[in-house]
């Protein structure tokens, strides 16, 4: 029997998209302001840190929610559908960014063949496209994830979490450098960095009814856990800034989603948002807005670096300094512009739906 559509996944997708745009806005803010407002940096770059891994969580949740594990898995059909939705857009948008940036910055129109292969394989055409590369690898390895989810127990999940924390800590802080391309760009393709959150999404997707019932009975605990993990991650960020005297950029690059606190924050956020959107009644206007964000989040995610590039250029032409208020305006405009382009394209070109 077909399971009902989950609006909560759409809402989470929209919130996550806002987080991704916030991270990249924060990077621009730090780059253009040598003395940025640290609290705003924390909002842009720390509070939003759940946004990338939670995409893997809801992707797995949605896949396993709709999947009947008792039936044979049609791997070929699965790949055809997923590659149409992910691989083709990835190749198209990578080419768009590659050609645009080489023209915009006055570089060679198209790189040499070997470098072009590196760019496409590791998602280097633009700073946000690595997410799609990792997602493609998750899809390619789907039989493995099905095998693991079928056999996963709470004890095994705890062991997997411990292994995830150790691996991500090593990769983030102790791995060193290497000229080997697969090692150098490991954060751009190696699914091992996000295996736990993907498997957790799959396990909870299979047991969605039990999960939602569990969330409904523990709303206060889930909310408190979310706030505690966020407070701890923010506390670490402020400690790095004010005690260790890190620069804003260095602190952000240390207190990230692959740090131990970042992993716990991601888990807490993933469960919290499901609890929130499944159990808390919201006004129709908020639901409609979240739905609008969720339905158009893929385009906003793919296109927002274009908006960042040209809005930064416009700010420069207008002599607008990237102060904290202007950075917030910049953020709102990035979302509004890309969202507006998508809505208008759907209106005038229905095939774009």
C-alpha positions as CSV (number, residue, x, y, z in Angstrom):
1,X,0.0,0.0,0.0
2,X,1.3,3.4,-0.9
3,X,2.3,5.5,2.1
4,X,0.9,9.1,2.5
5,X,3.0,12.0,1.3
6,X,5.0,13.6,4.1
7,X,4.8,17.4,4.0
8,X,7.4,17.5,6.8
9,X,10.1,16.3,4.4
10,X,9.3,19.2,2.1
11,X,9.3,21.7,5.0
12,X,12.7,20.4,6.2
13,X,14.1,20.6,2.7
14,X,13.1,24.3,2.6
15,X,14.6,25.0,6.0
16,X,17.8,23.3,5.0
17,X,18.0,25.3,1.8
18,X,17.8,28.5,3.9
19,X,20.7,27.1,5.9
20,X,22.9,26.4,2.9
21,X,22.3,29.9,1.6
22,X,23.1,31.3,5.1
23,X,26.5,29.4,5.2
24,X,27.5,30.9,1.8
25,X,26.3,34.3,2.7
26,X,28.3,34.0,5.9
27,X,31.4,33.2,3.9
28,X,30.9,36.3,1.8
29,X,30.3,38.4,4.9
30,X,33.6,37.2,6.4
31,X,35.4,37.7,3.2
32,X,34.2,41.3,2.6
33,X,34.3,42.5,6.3
34,X,37.6,42.2,8.1
35,X,35.8,42.8,11.5
36,X,32.5,41.0,11.1
37,X,29.8,40.9,13.8
38,X,30.6,37.6,15.5
39,X,27.0,37.0,16.5
40,X,25.9,37.3,12.9
41,X,28.7,35.0,11.8
42,X,27.5,32.5,14.4
43,X,24.0,32.7,13.0
44,X,25.1,32.3,9.4
45,X,27.8,29.7,9.9
46,X,27.1,27.8,13.1
47,X,23.4,27.7,13.7
48,X,22.9,26.6,10.0
49,X,25.5,23.8,10.2
50,X,22.9,21.0,10.2
51,X,21.8,22.0,6.7
52,X,24.1,19.9,4.6
53,X,24.0,16.6,6.5
54,X,20.3,16.9,7.1
55,X,19.8,16.7,3.4
56,X,21.3,13.2,3.4
57,X,19.1,12.4,6.4
58,X,15.8,13.3,4.6
59,X,17.0,11.8,1.3
60,X,17.5,8.4,3.1
61,X,14.3,8.8,5.1
62,X,12.3,9.5,2.0
63,X,13.8,6.6,0.0
64,X,13.3,4.0,2.8
65,X,9.9,5.4,3.8
66,X,8.6,4.6,0.3
67,X,10.6,1.3,-0.1
68,X,9.2,-2.2,0.6
69,X,12.2,-4.0,1.9
70,X,10.4,-7.4,1.5
71,X,10.4,-6.9,-2.3
72,X,13.4,-7.3,-4.6
73,X,15.3,-4.1,-5.2
74,X,15.3,-2.9,-8.8
75,X,18.7,-1.4,-8.9
76,X,18.7,-0.4,-12.6
77,X,15.3,1.4,-12.3
78,X,16.4,3.1,-9.2
79,X,19.6,4.5,-10.8
80,X,17.8,5.7,-13.9
81,X,15.3,7.7,-11.8
82,X,17.9,9.1,-9.4
83,X,20.4,9.9,-12.1
84,X,17.8,11.8,-14.1
85,X,17.0,13.8,-11.0
86,X,20.6,14.4,-9.8
87,X,23.3,13.4,-12.3
88,X,22.0,15.3,-15.3
89,X,21.3,18.5,-13.3
90,X,24.8,18.1,-11.8
91,X,26.5,17.9,-15.2
92,X,24.4,20.8,-16.6
93,X,25.0,23.1,-13.7
94,X,28.6,22.2,-13.4
95,X,29.1,23.2,-17.0
96,X,27.2,26.4,-16.6
97,X,29.3,27.4,-13.6
98,X,32.5,26.3,-15.3
99,X,31.9,28.3,-18.5
100,X,30.5,31.3,-16.6
101,X,33.3,31.6,-14.1
102,X,36.0,31.1,-16.7
103,X,34.4,33.9,-18.7
104,X,33.6,36.1,-15.7
105,X,37.1,35.9,-14.2
106,X,38.9,36.0,-17.5
107,X,40.3,32.4,-17.3
108,X,40.7,29.9,-20.1
109,X,37.2,29.3,-21.5
110,X,37.4,25.6,-20.8
111,X,40.2,23.7,-18.9
112,X,42.4,21.0,-20.2
113,X,40.8,17.5,-20.4
114,X,42.5,16.0,-17.4
115,X,41.6,19.0,-15.2
116,X,38.1,19.1,-16.5
117,X,37.7,15.4,-15.4
118,X,39.0,16.3,-11.9
119,X,36.5,19.2,-11.7
120,X,33.5,17.0,-12.8
121,X,34.4,14.0,-10.7
122,X,35.0,15.9,-7.5
123,X,32.4,18.6,-7.8
124,X,34.8,21.5,-8.2
125,X,32.9,23.6,-10.7
126,X,31.4,25.6,-7.8
127,X,31.7,25.4,-4.0
128,X,28.3,23.9,-3.4
129,X,28.1,21.1,-6.0
130,X,30.1,18.6,-4.0
131,X,26.8,17.7,-2.2
132,X,25.5,16.2,-5.4
133,X,28.6,14.2,-6.0
134,X,28.3,12.7,-2.5
135,X,24.6,12.0,-3.1
136,X,25.4,10.3,-6.4
137,X,27.8,8.0,-4.5
138,X,25.1,7.3,-2.0
139,X,22.8,6.2,-4.8
140,X,25.4,4.1,-6.5
141,X,25.9,2.2,-3.2
142,X,22.2,1.8,-2.4
143,X,22.3,-2.0,-2.2
144,X,24.9,-1.7,0.6
145,X,22.7,0.7,2.5
146,X,19.7,-1.6,2.1
147,X,21.7,-4.4,3.4
148,X,22.8,-2.4,6.5
149,X,19.4,-0.9,7.3
150,X,17.8,-4.3,7.2
151,X,20.3,-5.5,9.8
152,X,20.7,-2.4,11.9
153,X,19.9,-2.5,15.6
154,X,20.2,0.2,18.3
155,X,23.5,-1.2,19.5
156,X,24.9,-1.3,16.0
157,X,23.7,2.3,15.4
158,X,25.6,3.4,18.5
159,X,28.7,1.6,17.3
160,X,28.3,3.2,13.9
161,X,27.9,6.7,15.5
162,X,31.1,6.1,17.5
163,X,33.0,5.1,14.3
164,X,31.5,8.1,12.5
165,X,32.8,10.5,15.2
166,X,36.3,9.0,15.1
167,X,36.5,9.0,11.3
168,X,35.2,12.5,10.9
169,X,37.5,13.8,13.6
170,X,40.5,12.2,11.9
171,X,39.6,13.4,8.5
172,X,38.8,16.9,9.7
173,X,41.7,17.5,12.1
174,X,44.4,14.8,11.8
175,X,44.5,13.5,8.2
176,X,47.2,15.8,7.0
177,X,47.7,16.6,3.3
178,X,48.5,14.6,0.2
179,X,48.8,15.2,-3.5
180,X,46.6,12.2,-4.2
181,X,43.4,13.6,-5.7
182,X,41.1,11.1,-4.0
183,X,42.6,12.0,-0.6
184,X,42.9,15.7,-1.3
185,X,39.2,16.1,-2.3
186,X,37.9,13.4,0.1
187,X,35.3,15.8,1.6
188,X,33.8,16.2,-1.9
189,X,33.1,12.6,-2.6
190,X,33.7,10.2,0.3
191,X,30.4,9.1,1.7
192,X,32.0,7.8,4.8
193,X,31.8,11.3,6.2
194,X,28.0,11.1,6.3
195,X,27.2,7.4,6.5
196,X,25.7,7.5,10.0
197,X,23.2,10.3,9.3
198,X,22.2,8.5,6.1
199,X,21.7,5.1,7.7
200,X,19.8,6.8,10.6
201,X,17.5,8.4,8.1
202,X,16.9,5.0,6.5
203,X,16.2,3.2,9.7
204,X,13.8,5.9,10.9
205,X,12.1,5.9,7.4
206,X,11.5,2.2,7.6
207,X,10.0,2.6,11.1
208,X,8.3,5.9,10.4
209,X,5.1,5.2,12.3
210,X,7.0,4.2,15.4
211,X,9.3,7.1,15.0
212,X,6.5,9.7,14.7
213,X,4.8,8.2,17.7
214,X,8.0,8.3,19.7
215,X,8.5,12.0,18.7
216,X,5.0,12.9,19.7
217,X,5.5,11.5,23.2
218,X,8.9,13.2,23.7
219,X,8.4,16.7,22.3
220,X,10.0,18.5,25.3
221,X,13.0,16.1,25.5
222,X,13.6,16.4,21.7
223,X,13.4,20.2,21.9
224,X,15.7,20.4,24.9
225,X,18.2,18.2,23.2
226,X,18.2,20.3,20.1
227,X,18.8,23.5,22.2
228,X,21.5,21.9,24.3
229,X,23.5,20.7,21.3
230,X,23.1,24.0,19.6
231,X,24.2,25.8,22.7
232,X,27.3,23.5,23.0
233,X,28.3,24.1,19.4
234,X,27.8,27.8,19.7
235,X,29.7,27.8,23.0
236,X,32.6,26.1,21.3
237,X,32.6,28.6,18.5
238,X,32.7,31.5,21.0
239,X,35.4,29.8,23.0
240,X,37.5,29.6,19.8
241,X,36.9,33.3,19.1
242,X,37.3,34.8,22.5
243,X,39.6,32.4,24.4
244,X,41.7,30.8,21.7
245,X,41.7,34.0,19.6
246,X,40.8,32.3,16.4
247,X,39.8,34.4,13.4
248,X,36.1,34.2,12.4
249,X,37.0,32.1,9.4
250,X,39.3,29.7,11.4
251,X,36.6,29.3,14.1
252,X,33.9,28.4,11.5
253,X,36.3,25.9,9.8
254,X,36.8,24.3,13.2
255,X,33.3,24.2,14.6
256,X,31.7,22.6,11.6
257,X,29.2,19.8,10.9
258,X,31.9,17.0,10.9
259,X,33.1,17.9,14.4
260,X,31.8,15.7,17.3
261,X,29.6,18.5,18.5
262,X,28.5,19.2,14.9
263,X,27.4,15.6,14.5
264,X,25.3,15.6,17.6
265,X,23.8,18.9,16.6
266,X,22.9,17.4,13.2
267,X,21.2,14.4,14.8
268,X,19.3,16.5,17.2
269,X,18.2,19.0,14.5
270,X,17.1,16.1,12.2
271,X,14.8,14.7,14.9
272,X,13.7,18.1,16.1
273,X,12.4,19.3,12.8
274,X,10.5,16.1,12.1
275,X,9.0,16.4,15.5
276,X,8.1,20.0,14.9
277,X,6.6,19.6,11.5
278,X,4.7,16.4,12.3
279,X,3.3,17.4,15.7
280,X,3.0,21.2,16.0
281,X,0.1,22.9,14.4
282,X,1.3,25.9,12.3
283,X,-0.7,28.8,10.8
284,X,-1.6,28.2,7.1
285,X,0.6,31.1,6.0
286,X,3.7,29.5,7.6
287,X,2.9,26.1,6.1
288,X,2.4,27.6,2.7
289,X,5.7,29.5,2.9
290,X,7.6,26.4,4.0
291,X,5.9,24.4,1.2
292,X,7.0,27.1,-1.3
293,X,10.5,27.0,0.0
294,X,10.6,23.2,-0.1
295,X,9.2,22.8,-3.6
296,X,11.7,25.3,-5.0
297,X,14.6,24.5,-2.8
298,X,16.5,22.4,-5.4
299,X,16.6,25.3,-7.9
300,X,17.5,27.8,-5.2
301,X,20.3,25.5,-4.0
302,X,21.7,25.1,-7.5
303,X,21.4,28.7,-8.6
304,X,22.1,30.8,-5.5
305,X,25.9,31.2,-6.2
306,X,25.0,33.1,-9.4
307,X,22.9,35.5,-7.3
308,X,25.7,35.8,-4.8
309,X,28.2,36.7,-7.5
310,X,26.1,39.4,-9.1
311,X,24.6,40.8,-5.9
312,X,28.2,41.2,-4.6
313,X,29.1,43.0,-7.8
314,X,26.0,45.3,-7.4
315,X,26.9,46.1,-3.7
316,X,30.4,47.1,-4.9
317,X,29.0,49.3,-7.6
318,X,26.7,51.0,-5.1
319,X,29.6,51.3,-2.5
320,X,27.6,49.3,0.0
321,X,29.9,48.0,2.7
322,X,29.0,44.5,4.0
323,X,27.9,45.6,7.4
324,X,25.8,43.3,9.6
325,X,22.5,44.9,8.4
326,X,23.6,44.8,4.8
327,X,24.7,41.2,5.2
328,X,21.2,40.3,6.4
329,X,19.6,42.2,3.5
330,X,22.1,40.4,1.2
331,X,20.9,37.1,2.5
332,X,17.2,37.9,2.1
333,X,17.8,39.1,-1.4
334,X,19.7,36.0,-2.4
335,X,16.8,33.8,-1.4
336,X,14.2,36.2,-2.9
337,X,16.0,36.5,-6.2
338,X,16.5,32.8,-6.8
339,X,13.1,31.9,-5.5
340,X,11.5,34.6,-7.7
341,X,13.4,33.4,-10.8
342,X,12.1,29.9,-10.2
343,X,8.5,31.0,-9.7
344,X,8.5,33.3,-12.7
345,X,10.0,30.5,-14.9
346,X,7.2,28.2,-13.8
347,X,4.7,30.8,-14.7
348,X,5.9,31.7,-18.1
349,X,7.6,28.4,-19.0
350,X,5.4,25.6,-17.5
351,X,7.9,23.0,-18.8
352,X,10.2,24.2,-16.1
353,X,8.0,22.8,-13.4
